[in-house]
């Protein structure tokens, strides 16, 4: 079965990240759409999402930020706060 260009790219990037997971580092995955942004910290060894934050969450949506850049900064700060609570300090982007 032949893979599309996008599928090959995804496969290649994920394999590179999984090779780095041998060093017990976590992966940061960021997804962006036209209106929203979401980010997650993933542990590839255990195949689990440890922490996630999204601009759809109530706390972030209730802010008076209208610009996408400002909303993404707030989302990143929220992810960092959640990550510090769980003591996840090293991650790969």
N, CA, C and O atoms as CSV, one atom per row, in Angstrom:
chain,resi,resn,atom,element,x,y,z
A,1,UNK,N,N,0.842,-1.177,0.000
A,1,UNK,CA,C,0.000,0.000,0.000
A,1,UNK,C,C,0.885,1.238,0.000
A,1,UNK,O,O,1.793,1.358,0.822
A,2,UNK,N,N,0.625,2.141,-0.905
A,2,UNK,CA,C,1.420,3.359,-1.020
A,2,UNK,C,C,0.867,4.432,-0.085
A,2,UNK,O,O,-0.343,4.651,-0.022
A,3,UNK,N,N,1.758,5.091,0.631
A,3,UNK,CA,C,1.357,6.141,1.561
A,3,UNK,C,C,1.373,7.495,0.866
A,3,UNK,O,O,2.163,7.733,-0.048
A,4,UNK,N,N,0.492,8.368,1.312
A,4,UNK,CA,C,0.495,9.716,0.756
A,4,UNK,C,C,1.673,10.506,1.328
A,4,UNK,O,O,2.341,10.058,2.259
A,5,UNK,N,N,1.909,11.656,0.771
A,5,UNK,CA,C,3.029,12.482,1.219
A,5,UNK,C,C,2.866,12.884,2.687
A,5,UNK,O,O,3.833,12.860,3.448
A,6,UNK,N,N,1.659,13.250,3.080
A,6,UNK,CA,C,1.400,13.644,4.465
A,6,UNK,C,C,1.605,12.477,5.422
A,6,UNK,O,O,2.190,12.653,6.491
A,7,UNK,N,N,1.136,11.300,5.058
A,7,UNK,CA,C,1.307,10.123,5.913
A,7,UNK,C,C,2.778,9.764,6.085
A,7,UNK,O,O,3.206,9.396,7.179
A,8,UNK,N,N,3.562,9.871,4.996
A,8,UNK,CA,C,5.003,9.603,5.088
A,8,UNK,C,C,5.684,10.599,6.008
A,8,UNK,O,O,6.553,10.233,6.799
A,9,UNK,N,N,5.284,11.872,5.901
A,9,UNK,CA,C,5.871,12.906,6.744
A,9,UNK,C,C,5.568,12.642,8.213
A,9,UNK,O,O,6.460,12.732,9.056
A,10,UNK,N,N,4.322,12.320,8.522
A,10,UNK,CA,C,3.923,12.018,9.902
A,10,UNK,C,C,4.688,10.815,10.423
A,10,UNK,O,O,5.187,10.833,11.548
A,11,UNK,N,N,4.784,9.774,9.614
A,11,UNK,CA,C,5.493,8.558,10.003
A,11,UNK,C,C,6.967,8.848,10.287
A,11,UNK,O,O,7.518,8.374,11.280
A,12,UNK,N,N,7.599,9.631,9.410
A,12,UNK,CA,C,9.015,9.966,9.552
A,12,UNK,C,C,9.266,10.786,10.826
A,12,UNK,O,O,10.210,10.504,11.565
A,13,UNK,N,N,8.445,11.778,11.081
A,13,UNK,CA,C,8.624,12.639,12.256
A,13,UNK,C,C,8.398,11.853,13.541
A,13,UNK,O,O,9.168,11.989,14.492
A,14,UNK,N,N,7.357,11.037,13.581
A,14,UNK,CA,C,7.074,10.265,14.797
A,14,UNK,C,C,8.188,9.269,15.098
A,14,UNK,O,O,8.532,9.059,16.261
A,15,UNK,N,N,8.750,8.659,14.072
A,15,UNK,CA,C,9.846,7.721,14.290
A,15,UNK,C,C,11.079,8.429,14.818
A,15,UNK,O,O,11.778,7.886,15.674
A,16,UNK,N,N,11.365,9.627,14.328
A,16,UNK,CA,C,12.500,10.390,14.845
A,16,UNK,C,C,12.292,10.727,16.312
A,16,UNK,O,O,13.223,10.651,17.114
A,17,UNK,N,N,11.076,11.097,16.654
A,17,UNK,CA,C,10.784,11.447,18.039
A,17,UNK,C,C,10.863,10.215,18.946
A,17,UNK,O,O,11.335,10.306,20.079
A,18,UNK,N,N,10.412,9.093,18.459
A,18,UNK,CA,C,10.456,7.877,19.272
A,18,UNK,C,C,11.878,7.399,19.504
A,18,UNK,O,O,12.164,6.793,20.536
A,19,UNK,N,N,12.777,7.664,18.557
A,19,UNK,CA,C,14.181,7.326,18.773
A,19,UNK,C,C,14.756,8.143,19.916
A,19,UNK,O,O,15.581,7.642,20.679
A,20,UNK,N,N,14.334,9.386,20.043
A,20,UNK,CA,C,14.804,10.245,21.128
A,20,UNK,C,C,14.156,9.887,22.457
A,20,UNK,O,O,14.661,10.283,23.508
A,21,UNK,N,N,13.057,9.150,22.439
A,21,UNK,CA,C,12.380,8.799,23.685
A,21,UNK,C,C,13.170,7.755,24.479
A,21,UNK,O,O,12.840,7.483,25.633
A,22,UNK,N,N,14.209,7.169,23.875
A,22,UNK,CA,C,15.068,6.243,24.604
A,22,UNK,C,C,15.749,6.948,25.768
A,22,UNK,O,O,16.104,6.320,26.766
A,23,UNK,N,N,15.924,8.241,25.633
A,23,UNK,CA,C,16.609,9.017,26.642
A,23,UNK,C,C,15.635,9.542,27.697
A,23,UNK,O,O,15.958,10.471,28.438
A,24,UNK,N,N,14.457,8.950,27.760
A,24,UNK,CA,C,13.410,9.291,28.726
A,24,UNK,C,C,13.008,10.756,28.651
A,24,UNK,O,O,12.790,11.407,29.673
A,25,UNK,N,N,12.914,11.263,27.431
A,25,UNK,CA,C,12.432,12.617,27.231
A,25,UNK,C,C,11.001,12.535,26.726
A,25,UNK,O,O,10.606,11.559,26.088
A,26,UNK,N,N,10.246,13.557,27.017
A,26,UNK,CA,C,8.849,13.603,26.631
A,26,UNK,C,C,8.700,14.417,25.353
A,26,UNK,O,O,9.558,15.232,25.014
A,27,UNK,N,N,7.603,14.183,24.656
A,27,UNK,CA,C,7.368,14.854,23.381
A,27,UNK,C,C,6.267,15.888,23.537
A,27,UNK,O,O,5.234,15.629,24.154
A,28,UNK,N,N,6.504,17.069,22.967
A,28,UNK,CA,C,5.506,18.134,22.955
A,28,UNK,C,C,4.863,18.160,21.583
A,28,UNK,O,O,5.542,18.324,20.570
A,29,UNK,N,N,3.552,17.997,21.555
A,29,UNK,CA,C,2.811,17.995,20.306
A,29,UNK,C,C,1.877,19.202,20.296
A,29,UNK,O,O,1.081,19.386,21.218
A,30,UNK,N,N,1.976,20.024,19.250
A,30,UNK,CA,C,1.155,21.225,19.132
A,30,UNK,C,C,0.301,21.102,17.887
A,30,UNK,O,O,0.808,20.827,16.799
A,31,UNK,N,N,-1.002,21.308,18.049
A,31,UNK,CA,C,-1.932,21.271,16.922
A,31,UNK,C,C,-2.603,22.635,16.821
A,31,UNK,O,O,-3.087,23.182,17.812
A,32,UNK,N,N,-2.623,23.170,15.605
A,32,UNK,CA,C,-3.180,24.488,15.392
A,32,UNK,C,C,-4.220,24.424,14.285
A,32,UNK,O,O,-3.984,23.837,13.229
A,33,UNK,N,N,-5.366,25.028,14.535
A,33,UNK,CA,C,-6.379,25.176,13.500
A,33,UNK,C,C,-6.564,26.674,13.252
A,33,UNK,O,O,-5.818,27.486,13.799
A,34,UNK,N,N,-7.525,27.039,12.456
A,34,UNK,CA,C,-7.718,28.452,12.174
A,34,UNK,C,C,-8.183,29.229,13.401
A,34,UNK,O,O,-7.869,30.411,13.541
A,35,UNK,N,N,-8.930,28.570,14.292
A,35,UNK,CA,C,-9.483,29.284,15.451
A,35,UNK,C,C,-8.890,28.856,16.782
A,35,UNK,O,O,-8.870,29.652,17.721
A,36,UNK,N,N,-8.414,27.637,16.893
A,36,UNK,CA,C,-7.976,27.110,18.184
A,36,UNK,C,C,-6.558,26.561,18.117
A,36,UNK,O,O,-6.007,26.318,17.043
A,37,UNK,N,N,-5.987,26.374,19.308
A,37,UNK,CA,C,-4.669,25.758,19.427
A,37,UNK,C,C,-4.708,24.802,20.606
A,37,UNK,O,O,-5.343,25.083,21.623
A,38,UNK,N,N,-4.030,23.678,20.467
A,38,UNK,CA,C,-3.949,22.732,21.582
A,38,UNK,C,C,-2.533,22.180,21.633
A,38,UNK,O,O,-1.848,22.081,20.615
A,39,UNK,N,N,-2.110,21.824,22.838
A,39,UNK,CA,C,-0.770,21.285,23.030
A,39,UNK,C,C,-0.845,20.152,24.038
A,39,UNK,O,O,-1.667,20.180,24.953
A,40,UNK,N,N,0.023,19.147,23.868
A,40,UNK,CA,C,0.067,18.008,24.784
A,40,UNK,C,C,1.500,17.578,24.999
A,40,UNK,O,O,2.352,17.722,24.122
A,41,UNK,N,N,1.746,17.050,26.179
A,41,UNK,CA,C,3.037,16.439,26.472
A,41,UNK,C,C,2.804,14.940,26.520
A,41,UNK,O,O,1.972,14.457,27.288
A,42,UNK,N,N,3.551,14.200,25.689
A,42,UNK,CA,C,3.299,12.775,25.478
A,42,UNK,C,C,4.510,11.968,25.930
A,42,UNK,O,O,5.654,12.329,25.655
A,43,UNK,N,N,4.236,10.872,26.627
A,43,UNK,CA,C,5.269,9.917,27.009
A,43,UNK,C,C,5.193,8.755,26.033
A,43,UNK,O,O,4.260,7.954,26.088
A,44,UNK,N,N,6.186,8.658,25.127
A,44,UNK,CA,C,6.154,7.621,24.096
A,44,UNK,C,C,6.476,6.243,24.644
A,44,UNK,O,O,6.069,5.243,24.054
A,45,UNK,N,N,7.186,6.162,25.742
A,45,UNK,CA,C,7.496,4.837,26.301
A,45,UNK,C,C,6.235,4.139,26.786
A,45,UNK,O,O,6.046,2.946,26.552
A,46,UNK,N,N,5.372,4.892,27.465
A,46,UNK,CA,C,4.143,4.315,28.011
A,46,UNK,C,C,2.933,4.585,27.127
A,46,UNK,O,O,1.827,4.149,27.444
A,47,UNK,N,N,3.131,5.302,26.020
A,47,UNK,CA,C,2.037,5.660,25.107
A,47,UNK,C,C,0.888,6.355,25.826
A,47,UNK,O,O,-0.272,5.975,25.673
A,48,UNK,N,N,1.221,7.379,26.614
A,48,UNK,CA,C,0.208,8.122,27.357
A,48,UNK,C,C,0.410,9.617,27.190
A,48,UNK,O,O,1.534,10.099,27.058
A,49,UNK,N,N,-0.698,10.338,27.200
A,49,UNK,CA,C,-0.656,11.794,27.232
A,49,UNK,C,C,-0.645,12.207,28.693
A,49,UNK,O,O,-1.574,11.894,29.437
A,50,UNK,N,N,0.401,12.909,29.106
A,50,UNK,CA,C,0.545,13.290,30.504
A,50,UNK,C,C,-0.210,14.568,30.825
A,50,UNK,O,O,-0.937,14.631,31.816
A,51,UNK,N,N,-0.041,15.584,29.992
A,51,UNK,CA,C,-0.647,16.891,30.240
A,51,UNK,C,C,-1.132,17.451,28.913
A,51,UNK,O,O,-0.489,17.271,27.878
A,52,UNK,N,N,-2.269,18.131,28.952
A,52,UNK,CA,C,-2.748,18.782,27.739
A,52,UNK,C,C,-3.393,20.118,28.097
A,52,UNK,O,O,-3.893,20.311,29.206
A,53,UNK,N,N,-3.370,21.026,27.139
A,53,UNK,CA,C,-4.017,22.326,27.283
A,53,UNK,C,C,-4.546,22.727,25.919
A,53,UNK,O,O,-3.947,22.421,24.887
A,54,UNK,N,N,-5.678,23.419,25.931
A,54,UNK,CA,C,-6.302,23.818,24.685
A,54,UNK,C,C,-6.973,25.174,24.855
A,54,UNK,O,O,-7.358,25.556,25.960
A,55,UNK,N,N,-7.108,25.892,23.754
A,55,UNK,CA,C,-7.765,27.197,23.812
A,55,UNK,C,C,-9.280,27.053,23.956
A,55,UNK,O,O,-9.982,28.051,24.114
A,56,UNK,N,N,-9.780,25.842,23.902
A,56,UNK,CA,C,-11.210,25.593,24.056
A,56,UNK,C,C,-11.609,25.532,25.536
A,56,UNK,O,O,-12.790,25.662,25.860
A,57,UNK,N,N,-10.643,25.336,26.432
A,57,UNK,CA,C,-10.925,25.233,27.868
A,57,UNK,C,C,-11.577,26.506,28.386
A,57,UNK,O,O,-11.333,27.599,27.875
A,58,UNK,N,N,-12.416,26.345,29.419
A,58,UNK,CA,C,-13.171,27.474,29.964
A,58,UNK,C,C,-12.281,28.605,30.453
A,58,UNK,O,O,-12.556,29.775,30.185
A,59,UNK,N,N,-11.206,28.261,31.177
A,59,UNK,CA,C,-10.353,29.287,31.759
A,59,UNK,C,C,-9.684,30.141,30.687
A,59,UNK,O,O,-9.495,31.344,30.867
A,60,UNK,N,N,-9.331,29.515,29.585
A,60,UNK,CA,C,-8.658,30.248,28.515
A,60,UNK,C,C,-9.661,31.019,27.666
A,60,UNK,O,O,-9.384,32.143,27.245
A,61,UNK,N,N,-10.824,30.426,27.412
A,61,UNK,CA,C,-11.845,31.109,26.616
A,61,UNK,C,C,-12.407,32.326,27.331
A,61,UNK,O,O,-12.830,33.289,26.692
A,62,UNK,N,N,-12.413,32.283,28.664
A,62,UNK,CA,C,-13.002,33.390,29.420
A,62,UNK,C,C,-12.088,34.614,29.474
A,62,UNK,O,O,-12.527,35.685,29.894
A,63,UNK,N,N,-10.825,34.476,29.058
A,63,UNK,CA,C,-9.926,35.622,29.049
A,63,UNK,C,C,-10.352,36.597,27.957
A,63,UNK,O,O,-11.047,36.223,27.013
A,64,UNK,N,N,-9.936,37.829,28.096
A,64,UNK,CA,C,-10.338,38.860,27.142
A,64,UNK,C,C,-9.414,38.928,25.926
A,64,UNK,O,O,-9.478,39.883,25.151
A,65,UNK,N,N,-8.561,37.925,25.756
A,65,UNK,CA,C,-7.635,37.907,24.633
A,65,UNK,C,C,-8.403,37.593,23.348
A,65,UNK,O,O,-9.171,36.632,23.299
A,66,UNK,N,N,-8.197,38.388,22.333
A,66,UNK,CA,C,-8.882,38.173,21.057
A,66,UNK,C,C,-7.924,37.712,19.966
A,66,UNK,O,O,-8.330,37.026,19.028
A,67,UNK,N,N,-6.669,38.081,20.086
A,67,UNK,CA,C,-5.672,37.765,19.078
A,67,UNK,C,C,-5.234,36.302,19.215
A,67,UNK,O,O,-5.109,35.798,20.331
A,68,UNK,N,N,-5.001,35.619,18.091
A,68,UNK,CA,C,-4.588,34.208,18.139
A,68,UNK,C,C,-3.240,34.047,18.826
A,68,UNK,O,O,-3.009,33.058,19.521
A,69,UNK,N,N,-2.356,35.010,18.635
A,69,UNK,CA,C,-1.039,34.942,19.260
A,69,UNK,C,C,-1.163,35.023,20.771
A,69,UNK,O,O,-0.504,34.273,21.491
A,70,UNK,N,N,-1.999,35.926,21.254
A,70,UNK,CA,C,-2.204,36.077,22.695
A,70,UNK,C,C,-2.837,34.822,23.291
A,70,UNK,O,O,-2.471,34.392,24.385
A,71,UNK,N,N,-3.774,34.249,22.575
A,71,UNK,CA,C,-4.432,33.028,23.054
A,71,UNK,C,C,-3.429,31.876,23.112
A,71,UNK,O,O,-3.469,31.073,24.044
A,72,UNK,N,N,-2.532,31.785,22.129
A,72,UNK,CA,C,-1.538,30.706,22.139
A,72,UNK,C,C,-0.551,30.873,23.288
A,72,UNK,O,O,-0.091,29.880,23.853
A,73,UNK,N,N,-0.219,32.109,23.642
A,73,UNK,CA,C,0.671,32.357,24.776
A,73,UNK,C,C,0.001,31.913,26.071
A,73,UNK,O,O,0.640,31.291,26.919
A,74,UNK,N,N,-1.273,32.227,26.226
A,74,UNK,CA,C,-2.017,31.822,27.424
A,74,UNK,C,C,-2.109,30.300,27.501
A,74,UNK,O,O,-1.980,29.725,28.582
A,75,UNK,N,N,-2.331,29.647,26.364
A,75,UNK,CA,C,-2.398,28.188,26.323
A,75,UNK,C,C,-1.067,27.566,26.716
A,75,UNK,O,O,-1.033,26.582,27.454
A,76,UNK,N,N,0.027,28.136,26.227
A,76,UNK,CA,C,1.361,27.622,26.569
A,76,UNK,C,C,1.654,27.802,28.058
A,76,UNK,O,O,2.234,26.915,28.685
A,77,UNK,N,N,1.257,28.946,28.630
A,77,UNK,CA,C,1.460,29.172,30.059
A,77,UNK,C,C,0.657,28.164,30.879
A,77,UNK,O,O,1.143,27.654,31.889
A,78,UNK,N,N,-0.545,27.883,30.456
A,78,UNK,CA,C,-1.394,26.913,31.161
A,78,UNK,C,C,-0.770,25.515,31.102
A,78,UNK,O,O,-0.784,24.786,32.094
A,79,UNK,N,N,-0.229,25.147,29.953
A,79,UNK,CA,C,0.435,23.849,29.806
A,79,UNK,C,C,1.669,23.781,30.706
A,79,UNK,O,O,1.936,22.747,31.317
A,80,UNK,N,N,2.414,24.873,30.788
A,80,UNK,CA,C,3.612,24.907,31.633
A,80,UNK,C,C,3.244,24.759,33.112
A,80,UNK,O,O,3.939,24.067,33.856
A,81,UNK,N,N,2.170,25.398,33.534
A,81,UNK,CA,C,1.734,25.277,34.929
A,81,UNK,C,C,1.319,23.844,35.258
A,81,UNK,O,O,1.677,23.309,36.308
A,82,UNK,N,N,0.567,23.235,34.354
A,82,UNK,CA,C,0.153,21.846,34.571
A,82,UNK,C,C,1.361,20.915,34.595
A,82,UNK,O,O,1.415,19.971,35.383
A,83,UNK,N,N,2.321,21.189,33.726
A,83,UNK,CA,C,3.512,20.362,33.641
A,83,UNK,C,C,4.357,20.463,34.905
A,83,UNK,O,O,4.899,19.463,35.375
A,84,UNK,N,N,4.468,21.658,35.450
A,84,UNK,CA,C,5.254,21.827,36.676
A,84,UNK,C,C,4.618,21.096,37.841
A,84,UNK,O,O,5.320,20.591,38.716
A,85,UNK,N,N,3.299,21.034,37.861
A,85,UNK,CA,C,2.612,20.290,38.926
A,85,UNK,C,C,2.963,18.811,38.870
A,85,UNK,O,O,3.074,18.154,39.905
A,86,UNK,N,N,3.137,18.287,37.656
A,86,UNK,CA,C,3.471,16.870,37.504
A,86,UNK,C,C,4.973,16.630,37.415
A,86,UNK,O,O,5.408,15.486,37.286
A,87,UNK,N,N,5.766,17.691,37.483
A,87,UNK,CA,C,7.231,17.625,37.475
A,87,UNK,C,C,7.783,17.032,36.178
A,87,UNK,O,O,8.690,16.201,36.208
A,88,UNK,N,N,7.240,17.456,35.053
A,88,UNK,CA,C,7.743,17.064,33.736
A,88,UNK,C,C,8.567,18.229,33.202
A,88,UNK,O,O,8.003,19.212,32.723
A,89,UNK,N,N,9.870,18.136,33.275
A,89,UNK,CA,C,10.694,19.286,32.908
A,89,UNK,C,C,11.366,19.159,31.561
A,89,UNK,O,O,11.560,20.176,30.896
A,90,UNK,N,N,11.730,17.975,31.123
A,90,UNK,CA,C,12.413,17.834,29.841
A,90,UNK,C,C,11.456,17.295,28.812
A,90,UNK,O,O,10.852,16.238,28.991
A,91,UNK,N,N,11.323,18.038,27.725
A,91,UNK,CA,C,10.479,17.568,26.626
A,91,UNK,C,C,11.122,17.966,25.315
A,91,UNK,O,O,11.958,18.868,25.261
A,92,UNK,N,N,10.721,17.283,24.266
A,92,UNK,CA,C,11.224,17.532,22.927
A,92,UNK,C,C,10.111,18.171,22.122
A,92,UNK,O,O,8.948,17.782,22.236
A,93,UNK,N,N,10.464,19.138,21.320
A,93,UNK,CA,C,9.483,19.751,20.432
A,93,UNK,C,C,9.803,19.351,19.028
A,93,UNK,O,O,9.105,19.752,18.097
